[in-house]
Amino acid sequence: MGGDLLDDEIRSVLDATGVDYRVMACDPTLADTATFCEHYGQALEKSANAILVKAKAAEPRFALCVLLATTRLDVNKSVRHCLGAKRASFASADETREQTGMELGGVTPLGLPAHIDLLVDQRIAELDFIILGGGSRRAKIFVSPQLFDKLPNASFVEGLAK
């Protein structure tokens, strides 16, 4: 099921959900979603991007948003509303690394710190499987969207992306 491609914590979270999954090795230079799909012959419409967003306030609040690669995140309306914030923006690569311990192109919704909310675009629930980052740029995870029903802090959100 992917050998040592996954961090032990991510594998442990996946196994605890009881949802079937498959891990695929990925050349780290090809990990960005569009590049990965083109190079490995995978469907872009089955691939998900995991994007960290920061709600700007005295105490910044973070949410990881999971959306189909064929859509765009609605930060200014939907995400801001979900976080109850006046302003929200994409987290920088450095903030993403600091908050999740993961690099862009490999961010996964698995094993997130408890203070990070997990917002999932409702369209993902309609698929038979999705392709997620594996926690590093060297692995991708193929899994049923039922995974999100078993993760703490996860909420499906209608209109999270456009």
Beta strands, then each sheet from edge to edge (+ up, - down):
strand 1: 21-25
strand 2: 48-56
strand 3: 61-68
strand 4: 87-90
strand 5: 117-121
strand 6: 130-133
strand 7: 139-143
strand 8: 154-157
sheet 1: 1+ 7- 6+
sheet 2: 4+ 2- 3+ 5+ 8+
end
